[in-house]
Amino acid sequence: MLIGVPKEIKNHEYRIGLTPAGVNELVAHGHQVIVEHDGGAAVGFDNQQYVDAGAEIIDSAAEIFKRAEMIIKVKEPQPEECKQLRPEQLLFTYLHLAPDPQQTQLLVDSGATCVAYETVTDGRGGLPLLAPMSEVAGRMSIQAGAHQLEKAQGGNGMLLGGVPGVEPAKVLVIGGGVVGVNAATMAVGMGAEVTILDRSLPRLRELDNQFGGRIKCIYSTRDAVEQYALAADLVIGAVLVPGAAAPRLVSKDLISRMKPGSVVVDVAIDQGGCFETSHATTHQQPTYVVDDVVHYCVANMPGGVARTATMALTNATLPFALALADKGAEQAMLDDKHLLQGLNVYRGVVTNEPVAGALGYAYVAPEQVLLRPHQAA
């Protein structure tokens, strides 16, 4: 299979879909890989490293989209990229379609097969291609939040861990999944007073054992969200409903009653955000203020630590990329029910139920379209 890796064009997105090591593995399996010129330069992977791994360097993204049978990316394709996709082509990347009707329509119109990293599952009920970026984003959320709490950044001037004789900042983490546990780990390590909210009692028990009583593990209700948000200096939005738009758990009214200079970091912004006042921002302009509350809502947070994130992502995606390339997309997904869950759009049909429900498309189960591919169009 001919696999193309274009340079990312989203604002301040420095990651790349494959490392040279990933290219080498695909070439060893008999595949061809074409990589856009300087596609990995921002994260320390130069053109020669890709050539040494067996790739061909291509001057333009347009040629990659024209030639490649499979496109491997990091972030969702931008409109100009979507318009270059074609029927019979496979796109393997993060999509986050539920809050993005324009991208969804463009992918449907393209006729391409679109597999989303964020909805591929595993045998333990996890999301193995989302998890490494969730780990990065969870840890970064505390870094970013601590910085925004500085007075010069618009925060209330609280040091996250305090000092002897002065209380630490109060951190609320909404959601006890991968993002939440990594955020809590960083916040505890920096000496903050941490509360985590989740709706799963078994998960709260796990977290209580994991942290040895160093954090408060509270069952999430509307009252609990209000109580702890009003007391917090920093709130991390870490909720996820796989494939679907994030639930809005913190209302505009509640934001208006939070401490002046408090900070919210919405890690769920890729799926629309879990604060009613959230809208996506960029690394270039990461924050805005609503009712004296600083909002950090960068939609590609791991891009800020692009080298770490690129290597972690390739480690996770490579086995699936190899399966797709070795077997062909249809057979690979029929052979692996977990990879099948990643299929979001197939030849003009929406095959992810939460996406279809959120955006008003007819839903067709992925196994149905793969078993009857010619009827899907």
C-alpha positions as a Markdown table, in Angstrom:
| # | Residue | x | y | z |
|---|---|---|---|---|
| 1 | Met | 0.0 | 0.0 | 0.0 |
| 2 | Leu | 1.2 | 3.6 | -0.7 |
| 3 | Ile | 0.9 | 5.5 | 2.5 |
| 4 | Gly | 1.1 | 9.3 | 2.6 |
| 5 | Val | 2.0 | 11.5 | 5.6 |
| 6 | Pro | 1.3 | 15.2 | 5.0 |
| 7 | Lys | 2.5 | 18.1 | 7.1 |
| 8 | Glu | -0.1 | 19.2 | 9.6 |
| 9 | Ile | -1.6 | 22.6 | 8.9 |
| 10 | Lys | -3.8 | 23.3 | 11.9 |
| 11 | Asn | -2.7 | 26.4 | 13.9 |
| 12 | His | 0.5 | 25.6 | 15.9 |
| 13 | Glu | 0.2 | 21.9 | 15.2 |
| 14 | Tyr | 3.8 | 20.6 | 15.1 |
| 15 | Arg | 3.1 | 16.8 | 15.4 |
| 16 | Ile | 3.4 | 14.5 | 12.5 |
| 17 | Gly | 1.5 | 11.3 | 11.8 |
| 18 | Leu | 4.5 | 8.9 | 11.7 |
| 19 | Thr | 8.0 | 9.0 | 13.2 |
| 20 | Pro | 10.9 | 7.6 | 11.1 |
| 21 | Ala | 10.7 | 4.5 | 13.2 |
| 22 | Gly | 7.1 | 4.0 | 12.2 |
| 23 | Val | 8.0 | 4.5 | 8.6 |
| 24 | Asn | 10.7 | 1.9 | 8.9 |
| 25 | Glu | 8.2 | -0.7 | 10.2 |
| 26 | Leu | 5.7 | 0.0 | 7.4 |
| 27 | Val | 8.5 | -0.3 | 4.8 |
| 28 | Ala | 9.7 | -3.5 | 6.3 |
| 29 | His | 6.2 | -4.9 | 5.7 |
| 30 | Gly | 6.5 | -4.1 | 2.0 |
| 31 | His | 4.7 | -0.8 | 1.9 |
| 32 | Gln | 5.7 | 2.5 | 0.3 |
| 33 | Val | 5.6 | 5.7 | 2.4 |
| 34 | Ile | 5.7 | 9.3 | 1.1 |
| 35 | Val | 6.3 | 12.1 | 3.6 |
| 36 | Glu | 5.9 | 15.8 | 3.0 |
| 37 | His | 9.1 | 17.9 | 2.9 |
| 38 | Asp | 10.0 | 19.1 | 6.5 |
| 39 | Gly | 6.8 | 17.4 | 7.8 |
| 40 | Gly | 8.6 | 16.3 | 11.0 |
| 41 | Ala | 11.2 | 19.1 | 11.2 |
| 42 | Ala | 9.4 | 20.9 | 14.1 |
| 43 | Val | 9.7 | 17.9 | 16.3 |
| 44 | Gly | 13.4 | 17.1 | 15.4 |
| 45 | Phe | 12.8 | 14.5 | 12.6 |
| 46 | Asp | 14.5 | 15.8 | 9.5 |
| 47 | Asn | 14.0 | 14.7 | 5.9 |
| 48 | Gln | 17.1 | 12.5 | 5.9 |
| 49 | Gln | 15.9 | 10.5 | 8.8 |
| 50 | Tyr | 12.7 | 9.7 | 6.9 |
| 51 | Val | 14.8 | 8.8 | 3.8 |
| 52 | Asp | 17.0 | 6.6 | 5.8 |
| 53 | Ala | 13.9 | 4.9 | 7.1 |
| 54 | Gly | 12.8 | 4.2 | 3.6 |
| 55 | Ala | 10.4 | 7.0 | 2.8 |
| 56 | Glu | 10.2 | 9.2 | -0.3 |
| 57 | Ile | 10.1 | 13.0 | 0.4 |
| 58 | Ile | 7.4 | 14.9 | -1.4 |
| 59 | Asp | 7.4 | 18.6 | -2.0 |
| 60 | Ser | 3.7 | 19.2 | -1.6 |
| 61 | Ala | 0.7 | 18.0 | 0.4 |
| 62 | Ala | -1.4 | 18.1 | -2.8 |
| 63 | Glu | 0.8 | 15.4 | -4.4 |
| 64 | Ile | 0.5 | 13.2 | -1.3 |
| 65 | Phe | -3.3 | 13.5 | -1.3 |
| 66 | Lys | -3.3 | 12.7 | -5.0 |
| 67 | Arg | -1.0 | 9.6 | -4.9 |
| 68 | Ala | -1.5 | 8.0 | -1.5 |
| 69 | Glu | -4.0 | 5.1 | -0.9 |
| 70 | Met | -3.9 | 5.8 | 2.9 |
| 71 | Ile | -3.4 | 9.2 | 4.5 |
| 72 | Ile | -2.0 | 9.1 | 8.1 |
| 73 | Lys | -2.4 | 12.4 | 10.0 |
| 74 | Val | -2.6 | 13.7 | 13.5 |
| 75 | Lys | -5.4 | 16.2 | 13.6 |
| 76 | Glu | -8.7 | 16.4 | 11.8 |
| 77 | Pro | -8.4 | 17.4 | 8.1 |
| 78 | Gln | -8.9 | 21.0 | 7.5 |
| 79 | Pro | -11.5 | 22.0 | 4.8 |
| 80 | Glu | -8.9 | 22.3 | 2.0 |
| 81 | Glu | -7.6 | 18.8 | 2.9 |
| 82 | Cys | -11.0 | 17.2 | 3.1 |
| 83 | Lys | -11.7 | 18.5 | -0.5 |
| 84 | Gln | -8.6 | 16.6 | -1.7 |
| 85 | Leu | -9.8 | 13.2 | -0.4 |
| 86 | Arg | -11.3 | 10.8 | -2.9 |
| 87 | Pro | -13.4 | 7.6 | -3.0 |
| 88 | Glu | -11.3 | 4.4 | -2.3 |
| 89 | Gln | -8.9 | 6.5 | -0.2 |
| 90 | Leu | -8.4 | 5.7 | 3.5 |
| 91 | Leu | -8.0 | 8.4 | 6.1 |
| 92 | Phe | -6.5 | 7.4 | 9.5 |
| 93 | Thr | -6.4 | 10.3 | 12.0 |
| 94 | Tyr | -8.2 | 12.0 | 14.9 |
| 95 | Leu | -11.6 | 13.3 | 13.6 |
| 96 | His | -13.8 | 14.5 | 16.5 |
| 97 | Leu | -16.8 | 14.8 | 14.2 |
| 98 | Ala | -19.7 | 15.2 | 16.6 |
| 99 | Pro | -19.2 | 19.0 | 17.2 |
| 100 | Asp | -18.0 | 19.6 | 13.6 |
| 101 | Pro | -20.8 | 19.5 | 11.0 |
| 102 | Gln | -18.6 | 21.1 | 8.3 |
| 103 | Gln | -15.9 | 18.5 | 8.5 |
| 104 | Thr | -18.5 | 15.7 | 8.7 |
| 105 | Gln | -20.3 | 16.9 | 5.5 |
| 106 | Leu | -17.0 | 17.2 | 3.6 |
| 107 | Leu | -15.9 | 13.7 | 4.6 |
| 108 | Val | -19.3 | 12.3 | 3.6 |
| 109 | Asp | -19.0 | 14.1 | 0.3 |
| 110 | Ser | -15.5 | 12.8 | -0.4 |
| 111 | Gly | -16.6 | 9.2 | -0.5 |
| 112 | Ala | -13.4 | 8.3 | 1.4 |
| 113 | Thr | -13.1 | 5.7 | 4.2 |
| 114 | Cys | -12.4 | 7.6 | 7.4 |
| 115 | Val | -11.2 | 5.8 | 10.6 |
| 116 | Ala | -11.0 | 8.0 | 13.7 |
| 117 | Tyr | -8.3 | 7.3 | 16.3 |
| 118 | Glu | -10.6 | 8.5 | 19.1 |
| 119 | Thr | -13.2 | 5.8 | 18.7 |
| 120 | Val | -11.0 | 2.7 | 18.2 |
| 121 | Thr | -11.6 | 0.5 | 21.3 |
| 122 | Asp | -9.8 | -2.3 | 23.1 |
| 123 | Gly | -10.7 | -5.4 | 25.0 |
| 124 | Arg | -10.6 | -3.6 | 28.4 |
| 125 | Gly | -13.2 | -1.0 | 27.4 |
| 126 | Gly | -10.5 | 1.6 | 26.8 |
| 127 | Leu | -9.6 | 3.9 | 23.8 |
| 128 | Pro | -6.0 | 2.9 | 23.1 |
| 129 | Leu | -5.4 | 5.6 | 20.4 |
| 130 | Leu | -6.9 | 8.4 | 22.4 |
| 131 | Ala | -5.2 | 7.4 | 25.7 |
| 132 | Pro | -1.6 | 8.6 | 25.0 |
| 133 | Met | -2.9 | 12.0 | 24.0 |
| 134 | Ser | -5.3 | 12.1 | 26.9 |
| 135 | Glu | -2.3 | 11.4 | 29.2 |
| 136 | Val | -0.4 | 14.2 | 27.6 |
| 137 | Ala | -3.3 | 16.6 | 27.7 |
| 138 | Gly | -4.2 | 15.7 | 31.3 |
| 139 | Arg | -0.7 | 16.5 | 32.5 |
| 140 | Met | -0.5 | 19.6 | 30.4 |
| 141 | Ser | -3.8 | 20.9 | 31.8 |
| 142 | Ile | -2.2 | 21.4 | 35.2 |
| 143 | Gln | 0.9 | 23.0 | 33.7 |
| 144 | Ala | -1.3 | 25.4 | 31.7 |
| 145 | Gly | -3.7 | 26.0 | 34.6 |
| 146 | Ala | -0.9 | 26.8 | 37.1 |
| 147 | His | 0.6 | 29.3 | 34.6 |
| 148 | Gln | -2.7 | 31.0 | 34.0 |
| 149 | Leu | -3.3 | 31.3 | 37.8 |
| 150 | Glu | -0.3 | 33.8 | 37.8 |
| 151 | Lys | -1.5 | 37.3 | 38.3 |
| 152 | Ala | 0.2 | 38.5 | 35.1 |
| 153 | Gln | -1.8 | 36.0 | 33.1 |
| 154 | Gly | -5.1 | 37.2 | 34.5 |
| 155 | Gly | -5.3 | 34.6 | 37.3 |
| 156 | Asn | -5.9 | 35.2 | 41.0 |
| 157 | Gly | -2.2 | 34.9 | 41.9 |
| 158 | Met | -2.4 | 31.6 | 43.7 |
| 159 | Leu | 0.7 | 29.3 | 43.6 |
| 160 | Leu | -0.7 | 25.8 | 43.0 |
| 161 | Gly | 1.2 | 24.2 | 45.9 |
| 162 | Gly | 1.3 | 27.1 | 48.3 |
| 163 | Val | 4.2 | 27.5 | 50.7 |
| 164 | Pro | 4.5 | 26.7 | 54.4 |
| 165 | Gly | 2.1 | 28.9 | 56.2 |
| 166 | Val | -0.1 | 29.6 | 53.1 |
| 167 | Glu | -2.7 | 27.2 | 51.8 |
| 168 | Pro | -2.4 | 25.6 | 48.4 |
| 169 | Ala | -4.7 | 26.2 | 45.5 |
| 170 | Lys | -7.9 | 24.1 | 45.2 |
| 171 | Val | -8.1 | 22.1 | 42.0 |
| 172 | Leu | -11.3 | 20.4 | 40.8 |
| 173 | Val | -11.1 | 17.7 | 38.2 |
| 174 | Ile | -14.4 | 16.8 | 36.5 |
| 175 | Gly | -14.0 | 13.3 | 35.2 |
| 176 | Gly | -12.0 | 10.3 | 36.4 |
| 177 | Gly | -10.8 | 8.9 | 33.1 |
| 178 | Val | -7.4 | 9.0 | 31.6 |
| 179 | Val | -7.3 | 12.8 | 31.4 |
| 180 | Gly | -8.6 | 13.2 | 34.9 |
| 181 | Val | -6.2 | 10.8 | 36.6 |
| 182 | Asn | -3.2 | 12.3 | 34.8 |
| 183 | Ala | -4.4 | 15.8 | 35.8 |
| 184 | Ala | -4.9 | 14.8 | 39.4 |
| 185 | Thr | -1.4 | 13.1 | 39.4 |
| 186 | Met | 0.3 | 16.3 | 38.4 |
| 187 | Ala | -1.8 | 18.5 | 40.7 |
| 188 | Val | -1.1 | 16.3 | 43.7 |
| 189 | Gly | 2.6 | 16.2 | 42.8 |
| 190 | Met | 2.7 | 20.0 | 42.8 |
| 191 | Gly | 1.1 | 20.1 | 46.2 |
| 192 | Ala | -2.4 | 21.3 | 45.4 |
| 193 | Glu | -5.6 | 20.4 | 47.2 |
| 194 | Val | -7.4 | 18.1 | 44.7 |
| 195 | Thr | -11.0 | 17.0 | 44.3 |
| 196 | Ile | -12.1 | 14.6 | 41.5 |
| 197 | Leu | -15.7 | 14.1 | 40.5 |
| 198 | Asp | -17.0 | 11.0 | 38.6 |
| 199 | Arg | -20.3 | 9.2 | 38.2 |
| 200 | Ser | -18.8 | 5.7 | 38.6 |
| 201 | Leu | -18.5 | 4.5 | 42.2 |
| 202 | Pro | -16.2 | 1.7 | 41.2 |
| 203 | Arg | -13.9 | 4.2 | 39.5 |
| 204 | Leu | -14.0 | 6.5 | 42.6 |
| 205 | Arg | -12.9 | 3.5 | 44.7 |
| 206 | Glu | -10.0 | 2.8 | 42.3 |
| 207 | Leu | -8.9 | 6.4 | 42.4 |
| 208 | Asp | -9.1 | 6.5 | 46.2 |
| 209 | Asn | -6.9 | 3.5 | 46.4 |
| 210 | Gln | -4.5 | 4.7 | 43.8 |
| 211 | Phe | -4.0 | 8.1 | 45.5 |
| 212 | Gly | -4.0 | 6.7 | 49.0 |
| 213 | Gly | -6.4 | 9.3 | 50.3 |
| 214 | Arg | -4.4 | 12.3 | 49.0 |
| 215 | Ile | -7.4 | 13.5 | 46.9 |
| 216 | Lys | -11.1 | 13.8 | 47.6 |
| 217 | Cys | -13.1 | 11.4 | 45.4 |
| 218 | Ile | -16.7 | 12.7 | 45.2 |
| 219 | Tyr | -19.7 | 11.3 | 43.3 |
| 220 | Ser | -20.6 | 13.8 | 40.6 |
| 221 | Thr | -24.0 | 15.5 | 40.9 |
| 222 | Arg | -25.2 | 18.9 | 39.9 |
| 223 | Asp | -24.9 | 20.0 | 43.5 |
| 224 | Ala | -21.3 | 18.6 | 43.8 |
| 225 | Val | -20.2 | 20.3 | 40.6 |
| 226 | Glu | -21.5 | 23.6 | 41.9 |
| 227 | Gln | -20.1 | 23.3 | 45.4 |
| 228 | Tyr | -16.6 | 22.4 | 44.4 |
| 229 | Ala | -16.5 | 24.7 | 41.3 |
| 230 | Leu | -17.3 | 27.7 | 43.5 |
| 231 | Ala | -14.5 | 26.8 | 45.9 |
| 232 | Ala | -11.9 | 26.0 | 43.2 |
| 233 | Asp | -9.1 | 28.1 | 41.9 |
| 234 | Leu | -8.6 | 25.8 | 39.0 |
| 235 | Val | -11.2 | 23.5 | 37.3 |
| 236 | Ile | -10.2 | 20.9 | 34.7 |
| 237 | Gly | -12.9 | 19.7 | 32.4 |
| 238 | Ala | -11.9 | 16.0 | 31.7 |
| 239 | Val | -15.2 | 14.4 | 30.6 |
| 240 | Leu | -15.6 | 12.2 | 27.6 |
| 241 | Val | -18.4 | 10.4 | 25.9 |
| 242 | Pro | -16.7 | 8.4 | 23.1 |
| 243 | Gly | -17.5 | 9.8 | 19.7 |
| 244 | Ala | -20.2 | 12.1 | 21.1 |
| 245 | Ala | -20.3 | 15.8 | 21.9 |
| 246 | Ala | -19.1 | 16.5 | 25.5 |
| 247 | Pro | -21.9 | 17.2 | 28.0 |
| 248 | Arg | -22.0 | 20.8 | 29.2 |
| 249 | Leu | -21.6 | 20.3 | 33.0 |
| 250 | Val | -20.7 | 23.8 | 34.1 |
| 251 | Ser | -23.3 | 26.5 | 33.2 |
| 252 | Lys | -22.6 | 30.1 | 32.3 |
| 253 | Asp | -24.4 | 31.0 | 35.5 |
| 254 | Leu | -22.0 | 28.9 | 37.5 |
| 255 | Ile | -19.0 | 30.4 | 35.8 |
| 256 | Ser | -20.3 | 33.9 | 36.7 |
| 257 | Arg | -20.3 | 32.9 | 40.4 |
| 258 | Met | -16.8 | 31.4 | 40.5 |
| 259 | Lys | -13.9 | 33.2 | 42.2 |
| 260 | Pro | -12.6 | 36.2 | 40.2 |
| 261 | Gly | -9.3 | 35.1 | 38.7 |
| 262 | Ser | -10.0 | 31.4 | 38.8 |
| 263 | Val | -9.1 | 29.3 | 35.8 |
| 264 | Val | -10.9 | 26.7 | 33.8 |
| 265 | Val | -9.1 | 24.3 | 31.4 |
| 266 | Asp | -11.4 | 22.5 | 29.0 |
| 267 | Val | -9.6 | 19.4 | 27.8 |
| 268 | Ala | -13.0 | 18.2 | 26.3 |
| 269 | Ile | -12.9 | 21.1 | 23.8 |
| 270 | Asp | -12.1 | 18.8 | 20.9 |
| 271 | Gln | -15.6 | 17.3 | 21.5 |
| 272 | Gly | -17.3 | 20.7 | 21.9 |
| 273 | Gly | -16.3 | 21.4 | 25.5 |
| 274 | Cys | -17.9 | 20.8 | 28.9 |
| 275 | Phe | -18.2 | 24.4 | 30.1 |
| 276 | Glu | -21.1 | 26.3 | 28.6 |
| 277 | Thr | -18.8 | 29.3 | 28.0 |
| 278 | Ser | -16.1 | 27.3 | 26.2 |
| 279 | His | -15.0 | 27.9 | 22.6 |
| 280 | Ala | -11.9 | 26.6 | 21.0 |
| 281 | Thr | -8.7 | 28.6 | 21.2 |
| 282 | Thr | -5.2 | 28.1 | 19.8 |
| 283 | His | -1.6 | 27.9 | 21.2 |
| 284 | Gln | -1.1 | 31.3 | 19.7 |
| 285 | Gln | -4.0 | 32.8 | 21.6 |
| 286 | Pro | -4.8 | 30.2 | 24.3 |
| 287 | Thr | -7.1 | 32.1 | 26.7 |
| 288 | Tyr | -10.0 | 34.5 | 27.0 |
| 289 | Val | -12.0 | 35.8 | 30.0 |
| 290 | Val | -15.7 | 35.4 | 30.8 |
| 291 | Asp | -17.0 | 36.9 | 34.0 |
| 292 | Asp | -13.5 | 37.3 | 35.4 |
| 293 | Val | -12.8 | 33.6 | 34.9 |
| 294 | Val | -9.8 | 32.7 | 32.7 |
| 295 | His | -10.7 | 30.1 | 30.0 |
| 296 | Tyr | -7.9 | 27.9 | 28.5 |
| 297 | Cys | -9.6 | 25.9 | 25.6 |
| 298 | Val | -6.8 | 25.0 | 23.2 |
| 299 | Ala | -8.1 | 22.3 | 20.8 |
| 300 | Asn | -4.8 | 20.6 | 20.2 |
| 301 | Met | -3.1 | 20.8 | 23.6 |
| 302 | Pro | -0.6 | 17.9 | 23.0 |
| 303 | Gly | 0.7 | 19.9 | 20.0 |
| 304 | Gly | 2.4 | 22.1 | 22.6 |
| 305 | Val | 4.8 | 19.2 | 23.5 |
| 306 | Ala | 4.9 | 17.9 | 20.0 |
| 307 | Arg | 7.9 | 15.6 | 20.1 |
| 308 | Thr | 6.7 | 13.7 | 23.1 |
| 309 | Ala | 3.2 | 13.5 | 21.7 |
| 310 | Thr | 4.3 | 12.4 | 18.2 |
| 311 | Met | 6.3 | 9.5 | 19.6 |
| 312 | Ala | 3.6 | 8.5 | 22.0 |
| 313 | Leu | 1.0 | 8.6 | 19.2 |
| 314 | Thr | 3.0 | 6.6 | 16.7 |
| 315 | Asn | 3.6 | 3.9 | 19.4 |
| 316 | Ala | -0.2 | 3.6 | 19.7 |
| 317 | Thr | -1.3 | 3.9 | 16.1 |
| 318 | Leu | 1.4 | 1.8 | 14.4 |
| 319 | Pro | -0.1 | -1.7 | 15.0 |
| 320 | Phe | -3.4 | -0.5 | 13.6 |
| 321 | Ala | -1.8 | 1.2 | 10.6 |
| 322 | Leu | 0.1 | -2.0 | 9.9 |
| 323 | Ala | -3.1 | -4.0 | 10.0 |
| 324 | Leu | -4.9 | -1.6 | 7.7 |
| 325 | Ala | -2.0 | -1.6 | 5.2 |
| 326 | Asp | -1.3 | -5.3 | 5.3 |
| 327 | Lys | -4.9 | -6.5 | 5.0 |
| 328 | Gly | -6.6 | -3.6 | 3.4 |
| 329 | Ala | -9.0 | -1.4 | 5.3 |
| 330 | Glu | -12.2 | -3.5 | 4.9 |
| 331 | Gln | -10.6 | -6.9 | 5.9 |
| 332 | Ala | -8.6 | -5.4 | 8.7 |
| 333 | Met | -11.8 | -4.0 | 10.3 |
| 334 | Leu | -13.8 | -7.1 | 9.7 |
| 335 | Asp | -11.0 | -9.1 | 11.5 |
| 336 | Asp | -10.8 | -6.7 | 14.5 |
| 337 | Lys | -14.0 | -5.5 | 16.1 |
| 338 | His | -12.1 | -2.9 | 18.0 |
| 339 | Leu | -10.6 | -1.3 | 14.9 |
| 340 | Leu | -14.1 | -1.5 | 13.4 |
| 341 | Gln | -15.3 | 0.9 | 16.0 |
| 342 | Gly | -13.0 | 3.5 | 14.6 |
| 343 | Leu | -14.9 | 3.6 | 11.3 |
| 344 | Asn | -16.8 | 6.9 | 11.3 |
| 345 | Val | -17.5 | 7.6 | 7.6 |
| 346 | Tyr | -17.5 | 5.0 | 4.8 |
| 347 | Arg | -18.2 | 5.9 | 1.2 |
| 348 | Gly | -20.7 | 8.6 | 2.0 |
| 349 | Val | -22.3 | 6.9 | 5.0 |
| 350 | Val | -21.9 | 7.9 | 8.7 |
| 351 | Thr | -21.1 | 4.7 | 10.6 |
| 352 | Asn | -20.6 | 6.1 | 14.1 |
| 353 | Glu | -23.9 | 6.2 | 16.0 |
| 354 | Pro | -23.1 | 9.2 | 18.4 |
| 355 | Val | -21.9 | 11.2 | 15.4 |
| 356 | Ala | -25.0 | 10.4 | 13.4 |
| 357 | Gly | -27.2 | 11.3 | 16.3 |
| 358 | Ala | -25.5 | 14.5 | 17.1 |
| 359 | Leu | -25.5 | 15.8 | 13.5 |
| 360 | Gly | -28.8 | 14.3 | 12.1 |
| 361 | Tyr | -27.4 | 11.7 | 9.7 |
| 362 | Ala | -28.9 | 8.3 | 9.1 |
| 363 | Tyr | -26.7 | 5.8 | 11.0 |
| 364 | Val | -25.6 | 2.6 | 9.3 |
| 365 | Ala | -23.7 | 0.0 | 11.5 |
| 366 | Pro | -20.1 | -0.3 | 10.2 |
| 367 | Glu | -20.2 | -4.1 | 9.9 |
| 368 | Gln | -23.2 | -3.7 | 7.6 |
| 369 | Val | -21.5 | -1.4 | 5.1 |
| 370 | Leu | -18.3 | -3.5 | 5.1 |
| 371 | Leu | -20.3 | -6.7 | 4.3 |
| 372 | Arg | -22.2 | -4.8 | 1.6 |
| 373 | Pro | -19.7 | -2.2 | 0.4 |
| 374 | His | -21.3 | -1.5 | -2.9 |
| 375 | Gln | -24.6 | -0.7 | -1.3 |
| 376 | Ala | -23.0 | 1.9 | 1.0 |
| 377 | Ala | -22.5 | 4.3 | -1.8 |
